[in-house]
Amino acid sequence: LYVQVENWDRAIAVLSRFVEEEPGVSEALSLLAQAYDGAGRGRDAIALLEDNAEASAQLSVMLGELYQREQRWADPAAAYDRAAQRRPRDQDLKVRLATALINVGTTPALKMLT
């Protein structure tokens, strides 16, 4: 609820405690990363997701999006690739991966779209 109403400080406080008690819950990790990002703490969001991106494709996609916003193209490519391996039929992930690879300068990226 705190995330929905953009009360970032309260969301971070509640979700941090929850994640400490239940570290493997990817939805809580996702909400905490969103709260960090909303509070202008993008580096904390990235650090949280870097430590937990292996837990789900969704967390890898979020990490890729944060990296992409910072134009760190090699990093989102790796994050999207990790997510695409978990969801190989997801065309949106293939497009995201190809875009990141193109921005890195990897020409075989266009083959990812097929």
C-alpha angles and dihedrals in degrees: 000000000000090000092050092053091041095241089150099175094053091043091052092048095050097040094045090057091046093049090050090054096039106026098171100058103113094192091058090047090050092051092047091051089049090050092049090049093047090051091054092255097124093151090057090049091051092047091050093049094044088057093047109026092108089067096075146353089242092061091048090052091050090050091050091051092052092048090047092053087057090047092238090147100179090054098054089046090059092045093049091046090054090050093045090054088059093044105031095169095053104113093188089061091050090053091048091048093048091049092051091047092049089052089051088051099250106147097193086068092096089066087065090071094066 
